[in-house]
């Protein structure tokens, strides 16, 4: 007889609650967890296909070392000793800027990030790269300027909003809010609420929306500027909000006065009356917006986000009920790294700041490696990600990674990136380890789940956090830990905490190495560095979280952190661990003025000078590449590289080159035909799908395909079609606006 175990999905940032049936130490069935307080019995087909993630044929269970063009199994001691020696040698000879850590971007486990960043900083480097920098660099950079902290990302108060605007977001497929398909359908069917989709294509979200503005690809910034101009022309700005909560409005307002809004709307391919009505609703409704990759990775990426902030400020939607609010957090998603601080590094070759809450954009890494600068990147430690399929320009990454002095990869599989590594270290999966995530999606409550192991660990696999800890010890980053602390870890947690603080107050290196110290003491007793570090994090939580936890029923005494930890271990479906102060949301704005600071001098000229005439000229596609590729379509059949076996989509049409019917007819293409798509980066072939969902002039290809699974490649690796240099000035790749052409493959 099997046993149903409670866990959570690790395949997207919603981490929906799941029940898994474990039979003979193996997950055999999956169903939604109705007891999960956040997902409430919802799960998408990806989560229900979880065994395809847990049991890949290319699973690795022993440390591997490259010898010539093959890999040989070695002991943990040999692998870690050699890695530490080579890493220290590279840093000693070339300086700390020669080392980078790329990780912390997993959808299922965030605890390893504290260990990876601590290891990196212990070696003197600041070069932390993550998936956040891949998608959000421009937006988080703007957030840092406007809100005071790069991680202060606001989200829609969808429960209280009267109008939700999905701008470049297809939540019906990509989720990004709890139970997104259910929530979006509820809004669209509610006679007192409105769902608006602003998207060039008739996506699944646009199909159920009450209003769909099908703008021309690449014109988001122009449309937002036109809408702000219309609101000002009609006298619809929220003057009280602007006076009370916004700084810099007097410098920004002139950019929108006497602007040719009608001409701009025409360039956007929209009817002026439709946009005028949209503006009227924004001026009269309590509205919020959810933007996504159509904005972040679209043309004018950072400017898109900046103008959206100005639009929201003009209408007074930030930090107001039913608008966009900064959610509560157990732990921020990163840290604030303002490049105006001279202590904050920029990249050597590309002069890029760490805009995404302390992480650098992966798009620049190939140039940082291939540079001839003496301090160029020479050693990269990759953990829990697959850059050769997830990040732009696979060809550039292959060349760059092949030239490194040291490439180390932590993973559960022999991924495309691992195949280029010097060492591949086998990780436990998220169903063989303790871990959690810190995604803050549930305003005003704060939800947390401590996921626990549900199946045994195969072979010699370790947690990523355990691997980081063992390596840190060999690098000399962990101070000598007294025997008394090891003994204390075997007993009462609180007594151990007292012993730990007594020792740490006398050991100068203790606090910088605290994740590793906890891992080697409590973590050794629990066989989990991640679980031990989480206990330490909760025990030392800042006052703001302690106050939020008190509102959720956890008394703010010195036992609070331990009580929360105990509750998490006893409640596998997760629980509400905090609630924000809804009475004073403006307190979360951390700028010097305490207001939204909407004047950003670096973007002033670009925002002021944006006009319909120049945009109409610049949007003319070159003859060689007349179409716009949307590289990375979200669908229910895409899963980054976390489910490698294509059988998880058996019988589904999962990876196609989707085109508009009129474009297909003009190109002489038919549904199901094989065609070649070409961009400045290269060419790929695939199956044509003729779909009315696709806007005219667009081409859609999903992400997460082209994986090499058991010697067979299924689908198109869309990152063969993207250049890492085709990016925004803050580093976000412009994957939603890649010039291309499509042509039939002649038999």
C-alpha positions in Angstrom: 0.0 0.0 0.0 1.2 3.5 -0.8 0.9 6.6 1.2 -0.3 10.1 0.2 2.3 12.7 1.2 1.7 16.5 1.3 4.1 18.7 -0.7 4.1 21.5 -3.2 4.8 22.0 -6.9 8.3 23.2 -7.8 7.6 23.9 -11.5 6.5 27.5 -11.2 6.6 30.3 -8.8 3.0 29.6 -7.5 4.2 26.4 -5.8 0.6 25.1 -5.7 -0.1 22.5 -3.0 0.1 18.9 -4.1 -0.5 15.4 -2.7 1.8 12.7 -4.1 1.2 9.0 -3.8 4.5 7.3 -2.8 4.6 3.6 -3.5 7.7 1.5 -3.0 9.7 4.8 -2.4 8.5 6.3 -5.7 6.0 9.0 -6.6 3.4 7.3 -8.7 0.4 9.7 -8.7 -0.2 13.4 -8.1 -3.3 15.3 -7.2 -4.1 18.9 -5.9 -4.0 19.5 -2.2 -7.3 20.9 -1.1 -5.9 21.7 2.3 -3.3 24.1 1.0 -4.5 27.6 2.2 -3.1 29.4 -0.9 -3.9 27.2 -3.9 -7.1 25.7 -2.3 -7.1 22.5 -4.4 -5.9 24.1 -7.6 -3.1 22.7 -9.7 -2.3 22.9 -13.4 -1.3 20.0 -15.7 2.4 20.8 -15.1 2.2 20.0 -11.5 0.2 16.8 -12.1 2.9 15.6 -14.5 5.5 16.0 -11.7 7.0 12.4 -11.9 8.5 13.4 -15.3 10.6 16.0 -13.4 11.4 13.7 -10.5 12.5 10.7 -12.6 14.5 11.8 -15.7 16.6 9.1 -17.5 19.6 11.4 -17.4 19.6 11.7 -13.6 23.1 11.8 -12.0 23.9 10.4 -8.6 27.7 10.6 -8.2 30.1 13.5 -8.6 31.6 13.6 -12.1 34.9 15.0 -13.4 35.7 15.7 -17.1 38.6 13.7 -18.3 39.3 14.5 -21.9 35.9 14.4 -23.7 34.3 12.0 -21.2 33.2 12.1 -17.6 34.5 9.9 -14.8 32.9 9.3 -11.4 35.0 10.5 -8.5 34.5 10.8 -4.8 33.0 13.9 -3.2 36.4 14.6 -1.4 38.3 14.5 -4.7 35.8 16.6 -6.6 35.5 19.3 -3.9 39.2 19.4 -3.1 40.1 19.9 -6.7 37.3 22.5 -7.3 38.4 24.5 -4.2 42.1 24.4 -5.3 41.2 25.6 -8.8 38.8 28.2 -7.6 41.4 29.6 -5.2 44.1 29.6 -7.8 41.9 31.5 -10.3 41.0 34.1 -7.8 44.6 34.4 -6.5 46.0 34.9 -10.0 43.3 37.0 -11.6 41.4 38.7 -8.7 37.9 38.1 -7.3 36.3 39.6 -10.4 37.3 36.5 -12.3 34.7 34.4 -10.3 30.9 34.3 -10.7 28.0 32.4 -9.1 25.0 31.7 -11.3 22.1 30.3 -9.4 19.3 31.0 -6.9 16.7 31.1 -9.6 14.9 27.9 -8.9 11.1 27.9 -8.8 11.2 25.3 -6.1 14.0 26.0 -3.6 15.5 29.3 -2.5 17.6 28.3 0.5 20.7 27.5 -1.6 20.9 31.2 -2.6 22.0 32.3 0.9 24.8 29.7 0.7 25.8 30.5 -2.9 26.0 34.2 -2.3 27.8 33.8 1.0 30.4 31.6 -0.8 30.8 34.2 -3.6 31.2 37.1 -1.2 33.6 35.1 0.9 35.8 34.8 -2.1 35.6 38.6 -2.6 33.3 38.7 -5.6 30.0 40.4 -6.2 29.2 38.7 -9.5 25.9 37.0 -8.8 23.9 36.1 -11.9 20.3 34.8 -11.7 17.1 34.3 -13.7 15.7 37.5 -12.2 18.4 39.4 -14.2 17.2 37.5 -17.3 13.7 38.8 -17.2 13.4 41.7 -14.7 16.6 43.8 -14.7 15.0 46.9 -16.2 11.8 46.6 -14.2 13.5 46.0 -10.9 16.0 48.8 -11.6 13.1 51.2 -12.1 11.4 49.9 -9.0 14.5 50.6 -7.0 14.5 54.2 -8.1 10.7 54.8 -7.7 10.0 52.6 -4.6 13.4 52.9 -2.9 14.3 49.1 -3.0 14.7 47.0 -6.1 12.8 44.1 -4.5 9.8 46.2 -3.6 7.8 44.8 -6.6 4.2 45.6 -6.3 1.4 43.4 -7.5 -2.3 43.8 -8.1 -4.8 43.6 -5.2 -7.0 41.4 -7.4 -9.5 40.7 -4.6 -10.5 44.3 -4.2 -9.8 45.7 -7.7 -12.6 46.9 -10.0 -10.5 46.6 -13.1 -7.5 44.3 -13.6 -5.2 45.2 -16.6 -3.2 42.3 -17.9 -0.5 44.1 -19.8 1.7 41.7 -21.8 0.6 38.9 -19.4 -1.1 35.7 -20.3 -2.1 34.6 -16.8 -4.4 31.9 -18.1 -1.3 30.0 -19.2 1.7 31.4 -17.2 -0.1 31.9 -13.9 2.0 34.3 -11.8 -0.7 34.8 -9.3 -2.4 32.2 -7.1 -5.0 30.2 -9.0 -4.6 32.6 -11.9 -7.1 31.0 -14.3 -9.8 30.8 -11.7 -9.2 34.4 -10.5 -9.1 35.8 -14.1 -12.3 34.0 -15.0 -14.0 35.3 -11.9 -13.1 38.9 -12.7 -14.2 38.6 -16.3 -17.6 37.1 -15.4 -18.3 39.6 -12.6 -20.7 42.3 -13.8 -19.1 44.8 -11.4 -15.5 44.1 -12.5 -13.5 44.4 -15.7 -10.7 42.4 -17.1 -8.5 44.2 -19.7 -5.9 42.6 -21.8 -3.3 44.7 -23.6 -1.5 42.3 -25.9 -0.7 42.1 -29.6 -2.2 38.7 -29.8 -5.5 37.1 -28.8 -4.0 35.1 -26.0 -6.0 32.8 -23.7 -6.3 35.7 -21.3 -7.3 38.1 -24.1 -9.9 35.6 -25.2 -11.8 35.9 -21.9 -11.1 39.6 -21.3 -13.9 42.1 -21.3 -11.7 44.5 -23.3 -8.8 43.6 -25.5 -6.4 46.2 -26.9 -4.5 44.4 -29.6 -1.7 46.9 -30.0 1.0 46.7 -32.6 4.1 44.7 -31.4 6.7 47.0 -29.9 4.4 50.0 -29.2 3.7 49.5 -25.5 5.8 52.6 -24.4 4.1 54.8 -27.0 0.7 53.7 -26.0 1.4 54.3 -22.3 2.7 57.8 -23.1 -0.4 58.5 -25.2 -2.7 57.4 -22.3 -0.9 59.6 -19.8 -1.2 62.5 -22.2 -5.0 61.8 -22.7 -5.5 61.7 -18.9 -3.8 65.0 -18.4 -5.6 66.6 -21.4 -9.0 65.5 -19.9 -8.0 66.7 -16.4 -8.3 63.2 -15.0 -5.1 63.0 -13.1 -5.4 62.2 -9.3 -4.1 65.5 -8.1 -4.5 64.7 -4.4 -2.5 61.5 -4.7 0.2 63.3 -6.8 0.4 66.1 -4.2 0.6 63.7 -1.2 2.5 60.7 -2.4 4.6 61.5 -5.5 7.9 63.4 -5.8 9.2 64.7 -9.1 5.8 65.1 -10.9 6.5 68.7 -11.7 9.6 67.6 -13.7 7.8 64.7 -15.4 4.5 66.3 -16.4 5.8 68.5 -19.3 6.8 65.3 -21.2 3.1 64.6 -21.8 1.7 68.0 -22.5 1.0 68.9 -26.1 1.8 65.3 -27.0 0.3 63.9 -30.2 -1.8 61.2 -28.6 -4.0 60.6 -31.6 -1.0 60.1 -33.8 0.6 57.8 -31.2 -2.5 55.7 -31.0 -2.6 55.4 -34.7 1.0 54.1 -34.8 0.0 51.6 -32.1 -2.7 50.2 -34.5 -5.6 51.0 -32.2 -8.8 53.0 -32.5 -8.5 56.3 -30.6 -12.0 56.0 -29.1 -11.2 52.6 -27.6 -8.1 54.0 -25.9 -10.1 57.1 -24.8 -12.7 54.8 -23.2 -9.9 52.8 -21.5 -8.5 56.0 -20.1 -12.0 57.0 -18.8 -12.2 53.7 -17.0 -8.7 54.2 -15.4 -9.9 57.6 -14.2 -13.1 56.3 -12.7 -12.4 52.8 -11.5 -10.3 51.3 -8.7 -7.8 49.5 -11.0 -4.6 47.5 -10.9 -2.3 46.0 -13.4 -0.2 42.9 -13.8 2.6 43.2 -16.4 4.7 40.4 -17.7 7.3 39.5 -20.3 5.4 41.4 -23.0 6.5 44.5 -21.1 9.7 43.3 -19.5 11.2 41.6 -22.7 9.5 43.9 -25.2 10.9 46.7 -27.2 11.8 49.7 -24.9 11.9 47.3 -22.0 13.0 49.6 -19.1 11.1 52.5 -20.6 7.9 50.4 -20.6 8.2 49.8 -16.9 9.1 53.4 -16.2 6.1 54.8 -18.1 3.8 52.2 -16.4 5.0 53.5 -13.0 4.2 57.1 -14.1 0.7 56.0 -15.4 0.0 54.3 -12.1 1.1 57.4 -10.2 -1.1 59.7 -12.3 -4.1 57.5 -11.4 -3.1 56.9 -7.8 -3.0 53.1 -7.9 0.2 52.4 -5.9 -0.2 51.4 -2.3 -3.9 51.9 -2.4 -6.7 49.3 -1.8 -7.6 47.6 -5.1 -4.5 49.0 -6.8 -0.9 47.7 -6.8 0.6 47.0 -3.4 4.0 45.8 -2.2 3.3 42.4 -0.6 4.6 41.2 2.7 7.7 39.0 2.6 9.4 36.5 4.8 12.6 37.4 3.1 13.0 39.8 0.2 13.7 38.4 -3.3 17.3 39.6 -3.3 18.8 42.7 -2.0 19.0 46.4 -3.0 22.1 47.1 -5.1 22.0 50.7 -6.3 24.9 51.2 -8.7 25.1 54.9 -7.7 26.9 53.5 -4.6 30.6 53.3 -5.6 30.9 50.0 -3.6 28.5 48.3 -6.0 30.3 46.6 -8.8 29.5 46.9 -12.5 30.6 44.3 -15.1 34.0 44.7 -16.6 33.3 44.4 -20.4 29.7 45.6 -20.6 29.5 48.1 -17.7 26.3 46.6 -16.5 24.9 47.1 -12.9 23.3 44.4 -10.8 19.8 45.8 -11.4 17.7 42.8 -10.5 17.8 43.0 -6.7 21.6 42.4 -6.6 21.9 40.0 -9.5 23.5 40.7 -12.9 21.8 39.9 -16.2 22.8 36.6 -17.8 22.7 38.2 -21.2 26.0 39.8 -20.6 27.9 36.8 -19.3 29.3 35.5 -22.6 30.9 38.9 -23.2 32.3 39.0 -19.7 33.9 35.6 -20.3 35.2 36.2 -23.8 36.6 39.7 -23.1 40.3 40.2 -23.3 40.3 42.2 -20.0 42.8 40.8 -17.5 40.0 40.5 -14.9 37.5 38.8 -17.1 35.4 35.9 -15.8 37.3 32.7 -15.8 35.5 30.6 -13.2 31.7 30.1 -13.0 29.8 28.1 -10.5 26.3 27.2 -11.9 23.6 25.9 -9.5 20.1 24.8 -10.2 19.8 26.3 -13.6 20.6 25.5 -17.2 22.0 28.5 -19.0 22.5 26.7 -22.3 18.7 26.4 -22.7 17.3 29.1 -20.4 19.4 32.2 -21.3 19.8 34.1 -24.6 22.1 33.1 -27.4 23.0 29.4 -26.9 25.8 29.7 -29.4 27.5 32.5 -27.5 27.1 30.6 -24.2 28.6 27.5 -25.7 31.7 29.4 -26.9 32.0 31.2 -23.6 31.6 28.3 -21.3 34.0 26.2 -23.4 36.7 28.8 -22.8 36.4 28.9 -19.0 39.2 27.8 -16.7 36.7 26.3 -14.4 33.0 25.5 -14.9 31.2 23.7 -12.0 27.5 22.6 -12.3 25.2 21.5 -9.5 22.1 19.7 -11.0 20.0 16.6 -10.8 20.6 15.7 -14.4 23.3 15.8 -17.1 21.9 19.0 -18.6 23.2 20.8 -21.7 25.2 23.1 -19.4 26.6 20.2 -17.4 27.9 18.6 -20.6 30.4 21.5 -20.9 31.4 21.5 -17.2 34.7 20.4 -15.7 32.8 19.0 -12.7 29.2 18.0 -12.3 27.9 17.6 -8.7 24.7 15.6 -8.1 21.9 17.4 -6.3 19.0 16.1 -4.4 15.7 16.9 -6.1 13.2 19.1 -4.3 11.3 16.0 -3.3 14.3 14.5 -1.6 15.2 17.5 0.5 13.9 20.2 2.8 13.4 23.6 1.2 11.1 26.5 0.7 10.5 29.6 -1.5 10.0 33.2 -0.7 7.7 34.3 -3.6 5.5 37.0 -2.1 2.2 36.7 -4.0 -0.5 36.9 -1.4 -1.2 40.4 -0.2 -2.1 41.1 2.6 -1.3 37.7 4.1 2.1 36.1 3.9 2.2 32.4 3.1 5.0 29.9 3.6 5.5 26.2 3.1 8.4 24.1 4.4 8.6 21.3 1.9 10.0 18.1 3.2 11.5 15.0 1.6 8.9 12.5 0.4 11.2 9.9 -1.3 14.6 8.6 -0.5 17.9 10.2 -1.8 19.5 8.2 -4.6 23.2 7.5 -4.7 25.4 10.1 -3.3 23.3 13.2 -4.0 23.5 16.2 -1.6 21.4 19.3 -1.2 22.8 22.2 -3.2 23.2 24.0 0.2 25.2 21.1 1.5 27.5 21.2 -1.5 28.1 24.9 -1.1 28.9 24.3 2.6 31.4 21.5 1.9 33.1 23.7 -0.7 33.1 26.7 1.6 34.9 24.7 4.2 37.6 23.7 1.8 37.9 27.4 0.6 38.7 28.4 4.2 35.5 30.4 4.5 34.2 28.7 7.7 35.8 29.5 11.1 36.7 26.7 13.5 33.5 25.6 15.2 34.0 24.5 18.8 33.0 21.0 19.9 30.5 22.5 22.4 28.5 23.9 19.5 28.3 20.5 17.8 27.2 18.9 21.0 24.6 21.6 21.6 23.1 20.9 18.1 22.1 17.5 19.3 19.8 18.9 22.0 17.2 21.6 22.4 17.1 24.2 19.6 16.8 27.2 21.8 19.7 26.1 24.0 21.7 25.6 20.8 20.8 29.2 19.8 22.1 30.6 23.0 25.4 28.7 22.6 25.6 29.8 19.0 25.2 33.5 19.8 27.7 33.4 22.7 30.3 31.9 20.4 29.4 34.2 17.4 29.8 37.3 19.6 33.4 36.3 20.2 34.3 35.0 16.7 34.7 37.8 14.2 34.1 35.6 11.1 31.0 33.9 12.5 28.2 36.1 11.1 29.4 36.2 7.6 29.7 32.5 7.6 26.5 31.8 9.5 24.7 29.7 6.8 27.6 27.4 6.8 27.9 27.3 10.5 24.3 26.3 10.9 24.7 23.7 8.1 27.6 22.1 9.8 25.9 21.9 13.2 22.1 21.8 13.2 22.2 20.8 9.5 24.4 17.8 10.2 21.9 16.6 12.8 19.0 17.1 10.5 20.7 16.1 7.2 19.7 19.4 5.8 21.7 22.6 5.5 18.6 24.3 4.1 16.3 23.5 7.0 19.0 24.6 9.5 19.5 27.9 7.7 15.7 28.5 7.6 15.5 28.1 11.4 18.4 30.6 11.7 16.6 33.0 9.4 13.4 32.9 11.3 15.2 33.3 14.7 16.9 36.5 13.5 14.0 37.9 11.4 13.8 41.7 11.2 11.3 43.7 13.2 9.0 44.3 10.2 8.4 40.5 9.7 8.1 40.0 13.4 5.3 42.5 13.5 3.6 40.9 10.5 3.9 37.5 12.1 2.3 38.9 15.3 -0.7 40.0 13.2 -1.0 36.3 12.1 -1.1 35.1 15.7 2.6 34.5 16.5 3.4 36.5 19.7 6.5 38.8 19.1 8.6 37.4 21.9 12.0 35.8 21.7 10.4 32.4 20.9 8.5 33.7 17.9 10.9 32.5 15.2 11.1 29.0 16.8 7.4 28.8 17.1 6.9 29.7 13.4 9.6 27.1 12.5 7.8 24.4 14.6 4.4 25.3 13.0 5.9 24.9 9.5 7.4 21.5 10.3 4.0 20.4 11.7 1.9 21.8 8.8 3.2 20.3 5.6 0.6 22.1 3.5 2.0 25.5 4.6 0.3 28.3 6.6 -0.1 32.0 6.9 2.9 33.2 8.8 2.2 36.9 8.6 -0.1 39.7 7.6 1.0 43.2 6.6 -0.3 46.4 8.1 -3.0 47.4 5.7 -3.6 50.7 7.5 -0.4 52.3 6.4 0.8 50.8 3.0 2.8 53.9 2.2 5.2 53.0 4.9 6.6 50.4 2.5 8.0 53.1 0.2 11.7 53.3 1.1 12.8 56.3 -0.9 14.5 59.2 0.9 11.4 61.4 0.5 9.0 58.6 1.6 7.2 59.2 -1.7 7.2 57.6 -5.2 10.1 59.3 -6.8 9.1 59.2 -10.5 11.8 61.4 -12.0 14.6 59.2 -13.2 17.3 61.3 -14.9 18.8 58.4 -16.8 15.4 57.8 -18.6 14.3 61.5 -18.9 15.5 62.1 -22.4 14.1 58.8 -23.7 10.7 59.4 -22.1 10.5 63.0 -23.2 11.6 62.4 -26.8 9.4 59.3 -27.5 7.1 60.4 -30.3 4.9 58.8 -33.0 6.9 60.0 -36.0 10.1 58.4 -34.9 8.4 55.3 -33.7 6.6 54.8 -37.0 10.0 55.0 -38.8 11.8 52.8 -36.3 9.1 50.1 -36.4 9.4 49.5 -40.1 10.8 46.0 -40.3 13.8 45.4 -42.6 13.2 43.5 -45.8 15.4 40.7 -44.6 13.4 40.2 -41.4 9.8 41.4 -42.0 8.2 39.6 -39.0 8.5 39.8 -35.2 9.4 36.7 -33.3 8.0 36.3 -29.8 10.7 34.1 -28.5 9.4 32.2 -25.4 5.7 31.7 -25.7 4.1 30.6 -22.4 1.8 27.6 -22.8 0.6 24.7 -20.6 3.0 22.5 -22.6 6.2 24.4 -21.7 8.3 23.9 -18.6 11.7 25.6 -19.0 14.1 22.6 -18.8 12.6 21.0 -15.7 10.8 18.2 -17.5 13.2 16.9 -20.0 11.4 13.8 -21.2 9.1 14.9 -24.1 6.7 12.1 -23.2 5.2 14.4 -20.6 3.5 16.1 -23.6 2.7 12.8 -25.4 0.1 13.5 -28.1 0.2 17.3 -27.6 1.2 19.8 -30.2 3.8 21.3 -27.9 6.4 23.1 -29.9 5.4 24.9 -33.1 6.2 27.9 -35.2 2.8 29.7 -34.8 1.8 32.3 -37.4 -1.2 34.4 -38.2 -3.5 33.0 -41.0 -3.1 36.0 -43.2 0.7 35.8 -42.9 0.6 32.1 -43.6 -1.3 32.7 -46.7 1.0 35.4 -47.9 4.0 33.2 -47.3 2.4 30.2 -48.9 2.5 28.1 -45.7 0.0 25.6 -44.4 -0.8 24.2 -41.0 1.5 21.3 -40.2 4.1 22.2 -42.9 7.8 22.2 -42.0 9.3 25.6 -42.2 12.6 27.4 -41.4 12.7 30.5 -39.2 15.8 32.7 -39.4 17.0 35.6 -37.3 20.3 37.5 -37.0 21.3 34.7 -34.6 20.7 31.7 -36.8 18.0 29.4 -38.2 15.9 26.5 -36.9 13.2 24.3 -38.5 9.9 23.3 -37.1 6.2 22.7 -37.7 4.0 25.5 -38.7 0.9 26.2 -36.7 -1.6 28.6 -38.3 -3.5 30.2 -35.4 -5.9 33.1 -35.1 -4.4 33.8 -31.6 -1.3 35.2 -33.3 -1.3 38.8 -34.2 -0.5 39.7 -37.8 3.2 40.2 -38.3 4.1 38.0 -35.3 5.7 34.6 -34.9 5.4 32.6 -31.7 7.7 29.9 -30.5 7.6 28.5 -26.9 10.6 28.2 -24.6 11.9 25.1 -22.9 12.4 22.9 -25.9 15.4 21.7 -27.9 16.5 19.6 -24.9 18.9 16.7 -25.6 17.2 13.8 -23.9 18.7 10.4 -24.4 20.4 11.5 -27.6 17.2 12.9 -29.1 16.4 16.6 -29.5 12.7 17.4 -29.4 11.5 20.8 -30.6 13.2 24.1 -31.2 15.7 25.7 -28.8 14.4 29.2 -29.2 17.6 30.6 -27.7 19.5 29.6 -30.9 17.4 32.4 -32.5 18.3 35.1 -30.0 21.4 37.2 -29.7 22.6 38.0 -26.2 23.5 41.5 -27.5 19.9 42.1 -28.5 19.0 43.6 -25.1 17.9 46.6 -23.2 20.5 49.0 -21.8 19.9 47.5 -18.3 20.5 44.0 -19.6 17.1 42.4 -20.2 17.0 40.5 -23.6 14.3 41.7 -25.9 12.8 38.3 -26.6 9.4 39.7 -27.4 10.7 41.7 -30.4 13.2 39.6 -32.4 13.1 40.4 -36.2 12.8 37.2 -38.2 11.6 35.6 -41.5 9.8 32.3 -42.1 10.0 30.3 -45.2 9.0 26.8 -46.4 11.5 24.0 -46.3 11.8 22.6 -49.8 11.8 18.8 -49.7 
